Amino acid sequence: MKKCCLLVLLLINFCGAKSQIRKSIEIGKVDSLYSKILKEERIITVYLPDNFNPAFKYPVAYILDGESFFHFYTGVSSFLANNSIIPDMIIVGITNTDRSRDFTLPPDSSSSYKPNGGGEKFISFLGKELIPFIEEKYNVAPYRLVLGHSVAGLLVANILVKYPALFNSYIALDPAIWWKNSDISKNALNLLKPNSLKNKAFFLAMANSNPVGILNSSKVANDTTGYTNAMKSVVHFDELLNKHKETGLQNTFKYYPNENHNSVPLIATYDALKTLFSFYKRPGFQILTDSSATVLENHYKMLSEKMGYTILPSTTDISGLAWRSKVLDKNFKRAKMFLEMYIRLYPNDANGYIEMARYYDELNDQKSAAEFLEQAKQKNK
């Protein structure tokens, strides 16, 4: 038995990653592509998830106003992902060259916000150039999210109603729905068809831009002071979406009465991600039962169906549940169920076989332990 334990420890040390002292922290990699549509070079910054594995598929989040929002979005996203509240994502921050031109549509010659009206071209750039560029370079899942604030939020809303196939989830933070007398709301009536937004999710955030006090969202719609025109356009857009439930859209609206236009993005992004992925967090398992392994596996099957690609529980999570069962609960039968799941879901991961070898070693079944150790060696060749 001691010999077998020694072999297990040696293999664990052999397979485990060596800890390294990090001398710098790299949040994202700057990249670029030339857009034939926009006729200019476009700079992007790409963030890869913690413990990025090129063999795994990751959903992608596209962040407009990348130079302003990339850092805080990656921080919020990685925090939530590391706590299994949302999936790990590749994040693409798109640096601006001319946001008034790119994010507004249709053109408005009466506006002092110029140049404007190039939103259709920018959407074409996203769909025909940037998204294919990212999907060629990285192993991505068929799930995309887009986030925008202010006029970038206006662009997000336009993509939702006009080109919904581009993304799965949409986040519009205090969007400029007021643009050209709320043209988007008027045209949306012709675009919102039954099931046209099926399986799409939209988070709409509104800040308090009323300079004379706080109004609740229901009073905003009836305010006649003129101070709340921007807010009213957002409220009316939300009402329009809610009147057309037949589209199948999963629509969430949240008003932030204590936040202004510039302060709302951070808190609203956190709320948006938790809302859009409210189904994602796995069961807590405060008390483990013999059905817990099946519950865990079924949860990830549900996630796979919702997200449109295969999602598996992490090896760390499965190992932790097996350890709890074996060491804390002294339930070897349940521990074996988790370890069998580990090997079934990750058949090429030597660590799963090592843990099973340790399991049999503790049961004094040295023959089985040796068999799993041999399989672990084979996986490491």
SULRA-V999583 format. One record per residue. N is the residue number from 0. RES is the residue in one letter. OMEGA is omega in radians with two decimals (none if undefined). D_LAST is the distance of its C-alpha to the last C-alpha in Angstrom with 2 decimals. Layout:
N;RES;OMEGA;D_LAST / N;RES;OMEGA;D_LAST
This chain:
0;M;3.14;25.16 / 1;K;3.13;24.97 / 2;K;-3.12;22.07 / 3;C;3.12;20.16 / 4;C;3.13;21.18 / 5;L;3.12;20.00 / 6;L;3.12;16.46 / 7;V;-3.12;16.59 / 8;L;3.12;17.96 / 9;L;3.13;15.45 / 10;L;3.10;12.55 / 11;I;3.14;14.88 / 12;N;-3.13;15.53 / 13;F;-3.06;11.97 / 14;C;-3.05;11.29 / 15;G;3.12;14.88 / 16;A;3.10;16.28 / 17;K;3.11;18.65 / 18;S;-3.13;22.22 / 19;Q;3.06;24.07 / 20;I;-3.12;27.80 / 21;R;-3.12;28.88 / 22;K;3.09;31.65 / 23;S;3.11;32.59 / 24;I;-3.13;32.44 / 25;E;-3.09;31.85 / 26;I;-3.10;33.17 / 27;G;3.12;32.99 / 28;K;3.13;32.48 / 29;V;-3.14;35.63 / 30;D;3.14;35.49 / 31;S;3.02;38.23 / 32;L;3.09;39.26 / 33;Y;3.13;42.52 / 34;S;3.05;44.43 / 35;K;-3.14;46.59 / 36;I;-3.12;48.23 / 37;L;3.13;49.25 / 38;K;3.12;49.56 / 39;E;3.04;47.89 / 40;E;3.11;44.68 / 41;R;-3.14;43.19 / 42;I;3.06;41.17 / 43;I;3.03;38.59 / 44;T;-3.04;36.42 / 45;V;3.07;33.06 / 46;Y;3.05;31.54 / 47;L;-3.06;27.97 / 48;P;3.00;27.41 / 49;D;-3.12;26.21 / 50;N;3.14;22.43 / 51;F;3.10;22.41 / 52;N;-3.08;19.36 / 53;P;3.12;19.72 / 54;A;-3.12;18.12 / 55;F;3.04;21.01 / 56;K;-3.11;24.55 / 57;Y;2.96;27.35 / 58;P;-3.09;31.12 / 59;V;3.05;33.14 / 60;A;3.12;36.32 / 61;Y;-3.03;38.80 / 62;I;3.05;41.16 / 63;L;-3.01;44.51 / 64;D;-3.03;46.24 / 65;G;-3.12;42.82 / 66;E;-3.13;44.33 / 67;S;-2.96;46.10 / 68;F;-3.06;43.81 / 69;F;-3.04;40.20 / 70;H;-3.10;39.91 / 71;F;3.13;41.44 / 72;Y;3.14;39.73 / 73;T;3.12;36.23 / 74;G;3.14;37.30 / 75;V;-3.09;38.71 / 76;S;-3.11;35.89 / 77;S;3.09;33.07 / 78;F;-3.12;35.10 / 79;L;3.14;35.59 / 80;A;-3.14;32.01 / 81;N;3.07;30.70 / 82;N;3.06;33.09 / 83;S;3.12;31.91 / 84;I;3.04;35.38 / 85;I;3.12;34.37 / 86;P;2.94;31.13 / 87;D;-3.12;29.19 / 88;M;2.86;30.67 / 89;I;-3.08;30.47 / 90;I;-3.13;33.95 / 91;V;3.07;35.94 / 92;G;-3.08;39.11 / 93;I;-3.12;41.61 / 94;T;-3.11;43.93 / 95;N;2.86;47.55 / 96;T;3.09;49.74 / 97;D;-3.00;52.75 / 98;R;3.13;52.33 / 99;S;3.10;55.91 / 100;R;-2.96;55.40 / 101;D;-2.97;51.97 / 102;F;-3.09;52.34 / 103;T;3.01;55.86 / 104;L;-0.06;57.11 / 105;P;3.09;59.56 / 106;P;3.10;61.47 / 107;D;-3.08;64.37 / 108;S;-3.11;66.98 / 109;S;-3.09;68.95 / 110;S;3.06;66.17 / 111;S;3.14;66.10 / 112;Y;-3.01;62.31 / 113;K;-0.11;61.66 / 114;P;-3.13;60.07 / 115;N;3.03;59.06 / 116;G;-3.12;58.15 / 117;G;-3.06;54.94 / 118;G;-3.14;52.81 / 119;E;3.12;52.39 / 120;K;-3.12;50.93 / 121;F;3.08;48.54 / 122;I;3.10;47.38 / 123;S;3.07;46.86 / 124;F;3.12;44.80 / 125;L;-3.02;42.57 / 126;G;-3.02;42.09 / 127;K;-3.07;41.97 / 128;E;-3.03;40.39 / 129;L;-3.12;38.71 / 130;I;3.06;36.89 / 131;P;3.12;35.50 / 132;F;3.14;34.55 / 133;I;-3.06;32.50 / 134;E;3.06;30.94 / 135;E;-3.06;29.85 / 136;K;-3.03;28.14 / 137;Y;3.13;26.46 / 138;N;-2.99;24.75 / 139;V;3.04;27.89 / 140;A;3.14;29.12 / 141;P;3.14;32.49 / 142;Y;-3.09;34.35 / 143;R;3.12;36.49 / 144;L;3.07;38.92 / 145;V;-3.12;41.73 / 146;L;3.07;43.86 / 147;G;-3.11;47.14 / 148;H;3.08;50.10 / 149;S;3.13;53.77 / 150;V;3.03;54.12 / 151;A;3.04;50.34 / 152;G;3.03;50.79 / 153;L;3.11;53.46 / 154;L;3.11;50.96 / 155;V;-3.14;48.51 / 156;A;3.10;51.36 / 157;N;3.10;52.28 / 158;I;-3.13;48.78 / 159;L;-3.03;48.79 / 160;V;-3.07;52.02 / 161;K;-3.07;51.77 / 162;Y;-3.01;48.09 / 163;P;-3.11;46.39 / 164;A;-3.09;43.47 / 165;L;-3.07;42.11 / 166;F;3.07;40.92 / 167;N;-3.12;40.28 / 168;S;-3.06;41.66 / 169;Y;3.08;44.49 / 170;I;3.11;45.77 / 171;A;-3.06;49.22 / 172;L;-3.12;50.49 / 173;D;-3.02;54.29 / 174;P;-3.14;54.37 / 175;A;-3.14;57.37 / 176;I;-3.12;58.43 / 177;W;-3.02;61.96 / 178;W;-3.14;61.26 / 179;K;3.10;64.09 / 180;N;3.11;65.87 / 181;S;-3.13;62.74 / 182;D;-3.10;62.23 / 183;I;-3.13;58.83 / 184;S;-3.14;60.48 / 185;K;-3.10;63.13 / 186;N;-3.13;60.72 / 187;A;-3.14;58.26 / 188;L;-3.13;60.91 / 189;N;-3.04;60.43 / 190;L;-3.09;56.63 / 191;L;-3.11;55.98 / 192;K;3.09;55.69 / 193;P;3.11;54.54 / 194;N;-3.14;50.75 / 195;S;3.13;50.46 / 196;L;3.13;48.46 / 197;K;-3.14;46.72 / 198;N;3.05;43.41 / 199;K;3.14;44.28 / 200;A;-3.06;44.75 / 201;F;3.05;47.14 / 202;F;-3.09;47.86 / 203;L;-3.13;51.21 / 204;A;3.10;52.25 / 205;M;3.08;55.80 / 206;A;3.11;57.08 / 207;N;3.12;60.66 / 208;S;3.11;62.52 / 209;N;-3.04;65.94 / 210;P;-3.04;67.63 / 211;V;3.09;70.29 / 212;G;-3.10;68.33 / 213;I;3.05;65.78 / 214;L;3.00;66.24 / 215;N;-2.99;64.29 / 216;S;3.14;62.67 / 217;S;3.13;65.37 / 218;K;3.11;68.12 / 219;V;-3.07;66.36 / 220;A;-3.10;66.96 / 221;N;-3.13;70.70 / 222;D;-3.09;71.15 / 223;T;-3.08;73.82 / 224;T;-3.06;73.75 / 225;G;3.14;71.57 / 226;Y;-3.01;69.24 / 227;T;-3.10;66.69 / 228;N;3.13;66.51 / 229;A;3.14;62.85 / 230;M;-3.14;62.08 / 231;K;-3.14;64.19 / 232;S;3.12;62.27 / 233;V;3.13;59.01 / 234;V;-3.13;60.67 / 235;H;3.10;62.19 / 236;F;3.10;58.88 / 237;D;3.11;57.30 / 238;E;3.12;60.32 / 239;L;3.13;59.92 / 240;L;-3.12;56.31 / 241;N;3.10;57.32 / 242;K;-3.08;60.17 / 243;H;3.12;57.78 / 244;K;-3.11;55.43 / 245;E;3.10;55.18 / 246;T;-3.11;52.73 / 247;G;-3.11;50.06 / 248;L;2.98;49.26 / 249;Q;-2.98;47.92 / 250;N;3.08;50.23 / 251;T;3.09;50.44 / 252;F;3.10;53.20 / 253;K;3.14;53.53 / 254;Y;-3.13;56.39 / 255;Y;-3.05;56.08 / 256;P;-3.11;59.70 / 257;N;3.10;58.88 / 258;E;3.06;56.75 / 259;N;-3.04;58.05 / 260;H;-3.07;56.65 / 261;N;-3.09;54.66 / 262;S;-3.01;53.46 / 263;V;-3.00;52.21 / 264;P;-3.05;48.85 / 265;L;-3.09;46.71 / 266;I;-3.12;47.93 / 267;A;3.10;48.11 / 268;T;3.09;44.56 / 269;Y;-3.14;43.32 / 270;D;-3.10;45.51 / 271;A;-3.12;44.54 / 272;L;3.11;40.80 / 273;K;-3.13;41.40 / 274;T;-3.09;43.81 / 275;L;-3.12;41.85 / 276;F;-3.12;38.80 / 277;S;-3.14;40.86 / 278;F;-2.88;38.95 / 279;Y;-3.00;35.53 / 280;K;-3.09;35.44 / 281;R;3.08;33.88 / 282;P;-3.03;36.05 / 283;G;-3.13;36.72 / 284;F;3.04;36.10 / 285;Q;3.05;38.56 / 286;I;3.13;38.67 / 287;L;3.05;35.71 / 288;T;-3.14;36.55 / 289;D;3.11;34.81 / 290;S;-3.05;35.06 / 291;S;3.13;33.40 / 292;A;3.11;29.95 / 293;T;3.11;31.73 / 294;V;3.13;33.82 / 295;L;-3.11;30.84 / 296;E;3.12;29.12 / 297;N;3.10;32.49 / 298;H;-3.12;33.13 / 299;Y;3.00;30.11 / 300;K;3.08;31.11 / 301;M;3.12;34.51 / 302;L;-3.13;33.09 / 303;S;3.12;31.17 / 304;E;-3.11;34.45 / 305;K;-3.06;36.44 / 306;M;3.09;34.13 / 307;G;3.08;33.34 / 308;Y;-3.05;29.53 / 309;T;3.08;26.84 / 310;I;-3.10;26.66 / 311;L;3.00;24.56 / 312;P;-3.10;25.19 / 313;S;3.10;22.94 / 314;T;3.12;20.26 / 315;T;3.14;22.44 / 316;D;-3.13;25.44 / 317;I;3.13;24.03 / 318;S;-3.13;22.74 / 319;G;3.12;26.16 / 320;L;3.08;28.04 / 321;A;3.13;26.11 / 322;W;3.11;26.88 / 323;R;-3.11;30.50 / 324;S;-3.04;30.84 / 325;K;-3.00;29.48 / 326;V;-3.07;30.82 / 327;L;-3.08;33.93 / 328;D;-3.11;35.10 / 329;K;-3.12;33.84 / 330;N;-3.06;33.01 / 331;F;3.12;29.92 / 332;K;-3.13;30.52 / 333;R;3.12;30.35 / 334;A;3.14;27.31 / 335;K;3.13;25.46 / 336;M;3.11;26.65 / 337;F;-3.14;25.09 / 338;L;3.05;21.73 / 339;E;3.07;21.81 / 340;M;3.13;22.64 / 341;Y;-3.08;19.70 / 342;I;3.13;17.22 / 343;R;-3.09;19.47 / 344;L;-3.12;19.74 / 345;Y;-3.02;16.20 / 346;P;-3.12;14.13 / 347;N;3.13;10.85 / 348;D;-3.09;11.55 / 349;A;-3.08;10.00 / 350;N;3.10;13.37 / 351;G;3.13;15.36 / 352;Y;3.08;13.98 / 353;I;3.14;14.54 / 354;E;3.09;18.02 / 355;M;3.08;18.74 / 356;A;3.11;17.86 / 357;R;3.12;20.27 / 358;Y;-3.11;22.77 / 359;Y;3.10;22.93 / 360;D;3.14;23.08 / 361;E;3.05;26.13 / 362;L;-3.12;27.66 / 363;N;3.05;27.24 / 364;D;-3.01;25.25 / 365;Q;3.11;22.84 / 366;K;3.12;21.81 / 367;S;3.12;20.59 / 368;A;-3.14;19.01 / 369;A;3.13;17.00 / 370;E;-3.14;15.94 / 371;F;3.04;14.65 / 372;L;3.12;12.89 / 373;E;3.09;11.06 / 374;Q;3.10;10.22 / 375;A;3.11;9.08 / 376;K;-3.12;6.63 / 377;Q;-3.13;5.40 / 378;K;-3.11;5.62 / 379;N;3.14;3.80 / 380;K;none;0.00
